[in-house]
Amino acid sequence: MILIAALLAGAAATQLSAAEVAMKQPLKPSVAQNCSEYIQSGKWVYRFSSDYQFNEWMLSLTPSACGRYIEATETAYMFYEVVKKFGQSEHWSNNRGMINQLTCHLYIAREKPEWNLEPWRPYVGYTKTVAAGCNPLEPDPDPVYH
């Protein structure tokens, strides 16, 4: 009986508080991924840019029906899919500018049949990308956040 009491006392001494247990649990995303596919199709297109008067590559995306109507909390999932499907191309560059263009399309151009992301466009930050109708021309980045 003494041995059992000693074992129980030792077990009680090693019990973790609820906060300690919570800290040891793996982190779970706070937002569930709602779409099985965010991008229905996409292709790299070489076309003339009337903004700059030269030919350049762009990524033309057709969002899935689900992807077209995601909430802002799911844009990381969508961008991850875009990078996974198209990011290995020699034409891919400018991650920050590309994600700003993608989120801009979700904000002001959801209903457009295709969304064109152009890696050659300068990174200017999200606010200025939206102000430029998703097509920024002049490099003038948002302030750096520390």
Secondary structure, DSSP 8 states (H G I E B T S, - for coil): -HHHHHHHHHHHHT---HHHHHHHS----SS----S-SEEEEEEEEEEETTTTEEEEEEEEEE-HHHHT--GGGHHHHHHHHHHHHTTSTT---HHHHHHHHHHHHHH-TTSS-EEE-TTS----HHHHHHTTT---S--------
